[in-house]
Amino acid sequence: MIGYDTSDSTVLIEDPAGFAPATYWLTFNQLVTLIPPKGYSA
């Protein structure tokens, strides 16, 4: 994450490993879905 915009709750993502475009905007809700849960169940 290289930036954010509080007016519409978006974040600017930089992805140097991907193809063009190397930066893109996501909403905060889209961003948190990319974070995997850390719990395990048996």
Backbone torsions as a table, in degrees:
resi	resn	phi	psi	omega
1	MET	NA	125.7	-178.0
2	ILE	-116.5	-5.2	178.8
3	GLY	-170.7	170.7	178.0
4	TYR	-151.8	160.5	178.6
5	ASP	-130.3	110.7	-176.9
6	THR	-74.3	-17.9	-177.9
7	SER	-67.8	-30.5	178.3
8	ASP	-131.4	17.3	175.5
9	SER	54.4	51.7	176.7
10	THR	-118.6	157.4	177.9
11	VAL	-125.4	145.9	179.0
12	LEU	-97.6	121.4	-176.7
13	ILE	-106.6	136.0	172.7
14	GLU	-110.3	130.3	-177.8
15	ASP	-125.6	87.3	-177.6
16	PRO	-70.5	-17.3	-178.5
17	ALA	-85.1	-15.2	-176.0
18	GLY	-93.6	-174.6	177.4
19	PHE	-91.3	172.9	-179.4
20	ALA	-61.9	143.0	-1.6
21	PRO	-77.7	145.5	-176.6
22	ALA	-84.1	-13.3	175.7
23	THR	-127.5	149.2	177.7
24	TYR	-157.8	159.0	-179.2
25	TRP	-100.0	138.5	173.9
26	LEU	-128.0	149.4	170.2
27	THR	-74.5	161.4	179.3
28	PHE	-59.7	-39.2	179.4
29	ASN	-63.6	-38.6	176.4
30	GLN	-66.2	-39.0	-179.1
31	LEU	-62.7	-44.7	-176.5
32	VAL	-70.2	-21.1	176.4
33	THR	-72.8	-15.8	178.6
34	LEU	-82.9	-11.5	-179.1
35	ILE	-89.2	115.3	-178.2
36	PRO	-72.1	147.9	176.0
37	PRO	-66.4	151.6	-176.3
38	LYS	-104.1	2.0	-179.0
39	GLY	-90.0	154.0	176.7
40	TYR	-124.3	146.3	175.5
41	SER	-128.3	149.0	-177.8
42	ALA	-102.8	NA	NA
